[in-house]
């Protein structure tokens, strides 16, 4: 008598299929959650880098104009004289310098509705003046200035930092500026708004033309 081995084959039961689907759903949900977290982290980091670069760029523009404060070529062909090189303010500053023999530039930096603006007024020696205003940094929280002053009577290069504009005496002139600029990323993204704090950059510059006057 021949014996035949019988092999029973089974399919996948409904319960097993459901278990597999649940496990797959959990894995996919975990991967998706990780992707969302990484995407948010990248967005936040990108905004942080962007605002830091924007603050540096705005600071460089401001420092460039401050270094020119009081510049006067004193050339025989120059028709420009600088009577008021710098007008200090606690949260703004106005700078005057000779651009060329026939033009004087007056630049004012101030904080307007959360934006750092640069107003340039050009004074020709014979024609009417013209003025333009541009925004060089948005989402600004603070713009603060402190001024290093020189006692005109003693001729010292710089003898102290004035705490505010009211602390500058009439016999002192401004020869250095320390500025603090604070800005934050664009607040339209809730992730950035909730997790990124404002960034602050501090810098100081000596007004070389003032020191020579």
C-alpha positions in Angstrom: 0.0 0.0 0.0 1.3 3.4 -1.0 1.1 6.2 1.6 0.6 9.7 0.2 1.8 12.6 2.3 -0.8 15.3 2.4 0.4 18.8 2.8 -2.3 21.3 3.9 -1.8 24.9 2.6 -3.2 27.8 4.5 -3.9 31.4 3.3 -3.6 34.6 5.3 -6.4 35.1 7.8 -8.3 38.3 8.1 -6.9 38.9 11.6 -3.3 38.5 10.4 -3.9 40.9 7.5 -5.4 43.5 9.9 -2.3 43.1 12.2 0.0 43.7 9.3 -1.9 46.8 8.2 -1.9 48.2 11.7 1.9 47.7 12.1 2.5 49.3 8.6 0.3 52.2 9.6 2.2 52.8 12.8 5.5 52.7 10.9 4.3 55.1 8.2 2.9 57.5 10.9 6.2 57.5 12.7 8.2 58.2 9.5 5.7 61.0 8.6 6.0 62.5 12.0 9.8 62.4 11.8 9.6 64.1 8.4 7.4 66.9 9.8 9.7 67.5 12.7 12.8 67.6 10.5 11.0 69.9 8.1 10.0 72.4 10.8 13.5 72.3 12.3 15.0 73.1 8.8 12.5 76.0 8.4 13.4 77.4 11.8 17.1 77.1 11.2 16.8 78.7 7.7 14.9 81.6 9.2 17.5 82.1 11.9 20.3 82.2 9.4 18.4 84.6 7.2 17.7 87.1 10.0 21.3 86.9 11.2 22.6 87.7 7.7 20.0 90.5 7.3 21.1 92.1 10.5 24.8 91.9 9.5 24.0 93.5 6.1 22.0 96.3 7.7 24.7 96.9 10.3 27.4 97.1 7.5 25.3 99.7 5.6 24.9 101.8 8.8 28.5 101.5 9.8 29.6 102.6 6.3 27.7 105.8 6.6 28.8 106.4 10.2 32.5 106.2 9.1 31.8 109.0 6.6 30.3 111.4 9.2 31.9 114.8 8.9 33.9 114.0 5.8 35.0 117.2 4.1 37.7 117.2 1.4 38.6 120.8 2.0 39.8 120.9 -1.6 40.1 124.2 -3.4 37.3 123.1 -5.8 34.9 122.0 -3.1 31.8 124.1 -2.5 30.6 122.0 0.4 31.1 122.6 4.1 29.9 120.3 6.9 28.5 122.3 9.8 26.8 119.5 11.6 28.5 116.1 11.0 26.3 114.0 13.2 22.9 114.6 15.0 22.7 111.9 17.7 19.5 110.3 19.0 18.8 107.5 21.4 17.0 105.5 18.7 18.0 107.4 15.5 21.0 109.1 14.0 21.6 111.7 11.3 24.9 111.8 9.4 26.3 114.5 7.1 29.3 114.2 4.8 30.6 115.6 1.5 29.8 113.3 -1.4 31.7 115.3 -4.0 32.7 118.9 -4.6 29.1 120.0 -5.2 27.0 117.6 -3.2 26.4 117.0 0.5 24.7 113.8 1.7 22.5 113.7 4.8 21.5 110.2 5.9 19.1 109.5 8.7 18.6 106.0 10.2 15.5 105.5 12.3 13.0 102.8 13.4 9.5 103.2 11.8 6.7 100.7 12.4 9.1 97.9 13.0 11.4 98.6 10.1 14.9 100.1 10.0 14.8 102.9 7.3 17.5 104.9 5.7 16.6 108.3 4.4 19.0 109.9 2.1 18.8 113.6 1.3 21.1 115.1 -1.3 21.9 118.8 -1.1 23.5 120.2 -4.3 25.3 123.5 -3.9 22.9 125.3 -6.4 19.9 123.1 -7.0 17.0 122.0 -4.8 17.5 119.0 -2.5 16.1 115.5 -3.2 15.2 112.8 -0.7 14.6 109.1 -0.9 13.7 106.6 1.9 14.4 102.8 1.8 13.8 100.0 4.2 17.0 98.1 4.9 15.7 95.7 7.6 12.2 94.5 8.6 10.9 93.0 11.9 13.2 95.2 14.0 12.5 95.2 17.7 15.1 97.7 18.8 17.6 100.2 17.5 19.7 101.8 20.3 22.7 104.2 20.2 25.3 105.2 22.7 27.9 107.9 21.9 31.5 108.2 22.8 32.3 111.9 23.4 35.3 114.1 23.4 35.7 117.2 25.5 36.4 120.0 23.1 38.2 122.1 25.7 40.7 119.5 26.8 41.2 117.9 23.3 41.0 114.3 24.6 40.3 111.7 21.9 37.4 110.2 23.9 36.9 110.5 27.6 33.6 108.7 28.2 30.5 107.0 26.8 27.3 109.1 27.2 24.4 107.0 28.6 21.9 108.9 26.4 21.7 112.0 24.2 20.7 114.2 27.2 24.0 113.2 28.8 26.0 114.9 26.1 27.3 118.3 27.2 27.4 121.3 24.8 31.2 121.4 25.0 31.5 117.8 23.9 31.5 116.3 20.4 30.6 112.7 19.3 33.7 110.8 18.2 32.4 107.2 18.5 29.1 105.3 18.2 28.0 102.0 19.8 24.9 100.6 18.3 22.6 97.7 19.2 20.3 96.3 16.5 17.7 93.6 17.4 15.5 91.9 14.9 13.4 88.7 14.6 12.5 86.4 11.7 9.2 86.8 9.7 6.4 86.0 12.2 3.9 84.6 9.6 5.2 81.1 10.2 3.9 79.9 13.7 6.8 77.5 14.1 9.3 80.4 13.8 7.1 82.7 16.0 6.9 80.2 18.8 10.5 78.9 18.8 12.9 81.6 17.5 13.8 84.5 19.8 15.0 87.9 18.4 18.6 88.1 17.4 20.8 91.0 18.5 24.0 92.4 17.0 26.2 95.0 18.7 28.9 97.0 17.1 31.0 100.1 17.7 32.8 102.5 15.3 35.1 105.4 15.7 34.2 108.5 13.7 37.6 109.1 12.2 36.7 112.4 10.5 35.4 113.7 13.9 38.6 112.8 15.6 40.6 114.9 13.0 38.4 118.0 13.4 
